[in-house]
Amino acid sequence: MALPRDYPDENCPIARSLEVLGERWTMLIVRDAFYGVRRFTDFQIHLGIPKAVLSQRLTTLVREGILHTAPVAGGGGEYTLTSKGLRLWPVLRALAQWGADHYQTPQQRRTFSHAECGGPIDPQGVCAQCGDTPDPTGLITSPPLRARVRRDDAISKALQRPRRMLEPIRRTAT
């Protein structure tokens, strides 16, 4: 039996969440927003996503209140996570940890540290040094030890250095 296209009458929070977040590319867009990607072109180049698909996904994320868009000088707009979008961090962290546990070696994993004390963040999001559970703004993300750079766009280059989560990545990043 085929699954319905949507779940308007379904009283299941997982089904309703997947209605918004379950399409291919959506969580990668959210991940990149946490990393600091803000512009349509930057999402498109970094993810290699077709423009029409990206436009659809961004429209859905804005409509659902996960991203906010604001015009910027020079045209276009910037997408930022809303408070609803920021609440996806534990979900994204857990999904990344599950993927790392099953599909990566420790040398291939991106690491996170606490910006305040420098301590490493454990899989549950707790700082091993001070015991705090920082929100994403209090995290530094660092590339894997054996990072393979496949692209030379500004976003990929910026993500090859330690950087604070949610700090905007500008196109001029080198």
Contacts in CASP RR format, 6 or more apart in sequence:
PFRMAT RR
TARGET T0000
AUTHOR 0000-0000-0000
METHOD contacts of the structure
MODEL  1
MALPRDYPDENCPIARSLEVLGERWTMLIVRDAFYGVRRFTDFQIHLGIP
KAVLSQRLTTLVREGILHTAPVAGGGGEYTLTSKGLRLWPVLRALAQWGA
DHYQTPQQRRTFSHAECGGPIDPQGVCAQCGDTPDPTGLITSPPLRARVR
RDDAISKALQRPRRMLEPIRRTAT
6 19 0 8 1.000
7 15 0 8 1.000
7 16 0 8 1.000
7 19 0 8 1.000
10 16 0 8 1.000
20 26 0 8 1.000
20 60 0 8 1.000
20 61 0 8 1.000
20 64 0 8 1.000
20 66 0 8 1.000
21 27 0 8 1.000
21 30 0 8 1.000
21 88 0 8 1.000
23 57 0 8 1.000
23 60 0 8 1.000
25 47 0 8 1.000
25 49 0 8 1.000
25 53 0 8 1.000
25 54 0 8 1.000
25 57 0 8 1.000
26 57 0 8 1.000
26 60 0 8 1.000
26 61 0 8 1.000
27 92 0 8 1.000
27 95 0 8 1.000
28 47 0 8 1.000
28 49 0 8 1.000
29 43 0 8 1.000
29 47 0 8 1.000
29 49 0 8 1.000
29 54 0 8 1.000
29 57 0 8 1.000
29 58 0 8 1.000
29 61 0 8 1.000
30 61 0 8 1.000
30 66 0 8 1.000
30 81 0 8 1.000
30 85 0 8 1.000
30 88 0 8 1.000
30 92 0 8 1.000
31 92 0 8 1.000
31 96 0 8 1.000
32 42 0 8 1.000
32 43 0 8 1.000
32 46 0 8 1.000
32 47 0 8 1.000
32 155 0 8 1.000
33 67 0 8 1.000
33 79 0 8 1.000
33 80 0 8 1.000
33 81 0 8 1.000
34 81 0 8 1.000
34 89 0 8 1.000
34 92 0 8 1.000
34 136 0 8 1.000
34 165 0 8 1.000
34 166 0 8 1.000
35 141 0 8 1.000
35 155 0 8 1.000
35 159 0 8 1.000
35 163 0 8 1.000
35 165 0 8 1.000
35 169 0 8 1.000
36 165 0 8 1.000
36 166 0 8 1.000
36 167 0 8 1.000
36 168 0 8 1.000
36 169 0 8 1.000
37 43 0 8 1.000
37 46 0 8 1.000
37 79 0 8 1.000
37 155 0 8 1.000
37 169 0 8 1.000
38 77 0 8 1.000
38 78 0 8 1.000
38 79 0 8 1.000
38 80 0 8 1.000
38 168 0 8 1.000
38 169 0 8 1.000
39 76 0 8 1.000
39 77 0 8 1.000
39 78 0 8 1.000
39 79 0 8 1.000
39 171 0 8 1.000
40 54 0 8 1.000
40 55 0 8 1.000
40 58 0 8 1.000
40 76 0 8 1.000
40 77 0 8 1.000
40 79 0 8 1.000
41 171 0 8 1.000
42 153 0 8 1.000
42 154 0 8 1.000
42 155 0 8 1.000
42 169 0 8 1.000
42 171 0 8 1.000
43 49 0 8 1.000
43 54 0 8 1.000
43 58 0 8 1.000
43 79 0 8 1.000
44 51 0 8 1.000
44 54 0 8 1.000
45 151 0 8 1.000
45 153 0 8 1.000
45 155 0 8 1.000
46 151 0 8 1.000
46 153 0 8 1.000
46 155 0 8 1.000
46 156 0 8 1.000
47 54 0 8 1.000
49 57 0 8 1.000
58 67 0 8 1.000
58 69 0 8 1.000
58 79 0 8 1.000
61 67 0 8 1.000
61 79 0 8 1.000
62 68 0 8 1.000
62 69 0 8 1.000
62 79 0 8 1.000
64 84 0 8 1.000
65 82 0 8 1.000
65 84 0 8 1.000
65 85 0 8 1.000
66 81 0 8 1.000
66 82 0 8 1.000
66 84 0 8 1.000
66 85 0 8 1.000
66 88 0 8 1.000
67 79 0 8 1.000
67 80 0 8 1.000
67 81 0 8 1.000
67 82 0 8 1.000
67 85 0 8 1.000
68 79 0 8 1.000
68 80 0 8 1.000
68 81 0 8 1.000
68 82 0 8 1.000
69 77 0 8 1.000
69 78 0 8 1.000
69 79 0 8 1.000
69 80 0 8 1.000
70 77 0 8 1.000
70 78 0 8 1.000
70 80 0 8 1.000
71 77 0 8 1.000
72 78 0 8 1.000
78 168 0 8 1.000
81 88 0 8 1.000
81 166 0 8 1.000
86 135 0 8 1.000
86 136 0 8 1.000
89 135 0 8 1.000
89 136 0 8 1.000
93 125 0 8 1.000
96 110 0 8 1.000
97 123 0 8 1.000
100 108 0 8 1.000
100 109 0 8 1.000
107 144 0 8 1.000
107 145 0 8 1.000
107 146 0 8 1.000
108 144 0 8 1.000
108 145 0 8 1.000
108 146 0 8 1.000
109 144 0 8 1.000
110 141 0 8 1.000
110 142 0 8 1.000
110 143 0 8 1.000
110 144 0 8 1.000
111 120 0 8 1.000
111 121 0 8 1.000
111 141 0 8 1.000
111 142 0 8 1.000
111 144 0 8 1.000
112 120 0 8 1.000
112 121 0 8 1.000
112 125 0 8 1.000
112 139 0 8 1.000
112 140 0 8 1.000
112 141 0 8 1.000
112 142 0 8 1.000
112 165 0 8 1.000
113 119 0 8 1.000
113 120 0 8 1.000
113 121 0 8 1.000
113 139 0 8 1.000
113 140 0 8 1.000
113 142 0 8 1.000
113 162 0 8 1.000
114 120 0 8 1.000
114 121 0 8 1.000
114 127 0 8 1.000
114 129 0 8 1.000
114 130 0 8 1.000
114 132 0 8 1.000
114 134 0 8 1.000
114 138 0 8 1.000
114 139 0 8 1.000
114 140 0 8 1.000
115 134 0 8 1.000
115 137 0 8 1.000
115 138 0 8 1.000
115 139 0 8 1.000
115 140 0 8 1.000
115 164 0 8 1.000
116 130 0 8 1.000
116 132 0 8 1.000
116 134 0 8 1.000
116 138 0 8 1.000
117 127 0 8 1.000
117 129 0 8 1.000
117 130 0 8 1.000
117 132 0 8 1.000
118 127 0 8 1.000
118 129 0 8 1.000
118 140 0 8 1.000
119 127 0 8 1.000
119 128 0 8 1.000
119 129 0 8 1.000
119 130 0 8 1.000
120 127 0 8 1.000
120 128 0 8 1.000
120 129 0 8 1.000
121 127 0 8 1.000
121 128 0 8 1.000
121 134 0 8 1.000
121 139 0 8 1.000
122 128 0 8 1.000
124 133 0 8 1.000
125 133 0 8 1.000
125 134 0 8 1.000
126 132 0 8 1.000
126 133 0 8 1.000
127 133 0 8 1.000
127 134 0 8 1.000
136 165 0 8 1.000
136 166 0 8 1.000
137 164 0 8 1.000
137 165 0 8 1.000
137 166 0 8 1.000
138 164 0 8 1.000
138 165 0 8 1.000
139 164 0 8 1.000
139 165 0 8 1.000
140 162 0 8 1.000
140 163 0 8 1.000
140 164 0 8 1.000
140 165 0 8 1.000
141 159 0 8 1.000
141 162 0 8 1.000
141 163 0 8 1.000
141 164 0 8 1.000
141 165 0 8 1.000
142 162 0 8 1.000
143 159 0 8 1.000
143 160 0 8 1.000
143 161 0 8 1.000
143 162 0 8 1.000
147 160 0 8 1.000
149 156 0 8 1.000
149 157 0 8 1.000
149 160 0 8 1.000
150 156 0 8 1.000
154 169 0 8 1.000
154 170 0 8 1.000
154 171 0 8 1.000
154 172 0 8 1.000
154 173 0 8 1.000
154 174 0 8 1.000
155 169 0 8 1.000
155 173 0 8 1.000
157 173 0 8 1.000
157 174 0 8 1.000
158 169 0 8 1.000
158 173 0 8 1.000
158 174 0 8 1.000
159 169 0 8 1.000
163 169 0 8 1.000
END
